[in-house]
């Protein structure tokens, strides 16, 4: 039995203990957030709770499209918490604030402009369990680039041939060049060429993953999560890189091919980018 209540049961939703806390930081993107929530509403398993940290100028829960999707999720038996979190102190602080809400064994950091293909959460949870690593993720794909083939950026694609193991990543590491794999719609093109195993997904080595990352909560906690936010100015970027590299050193991490995470390609809400967090937090 799936953990999502169908329409026939919306007046008596199923109740399951969440295996995943889905953590969504948002600011002034109500339309995109509604699409993101619609993607979550199409997920069957595992059971999950949604926590939204809202830094919008006007409360996002008052937007009809967002309200509607929150109602759908709750009717399905998915708890949804929307918390106003101001003032803005930067994305690392936003993510740490969300982390402190977590109680489930795994937490999915999902950006507010990412649509998930049905079944994506099941695949990520299965991968995290099977690989027994610190995190897995589906790098977001920009489908406006389906005709934009970039084979010169695919050469660093390397499936994990055995167990996912700890890996020290830095800007000077050879594996840092893997970041190009997540440009445009590169993973979509790579998936069309790679023979996938019978289970339908393949883990591969990453430099980091943006937008859709499922962490083993204990592994993220052991790495300090995003507690380094106090050392950063509010207008930073790259906080997810710092956290993922810390987890990779201890437990390893993997990308999942194919990726069912679609980037909505909305304008950034972080136009001021004075500092890249790895430059300030890490030594090398």
Order of alpha helices (4+ residues) and beta strands (2+ residues): beta-alpha-beta-alpha-beta-alpha-beta-beta-alpha-beta-alpha-beta-beta-alpha-beta-alpha-beta-beta-beta-alpha
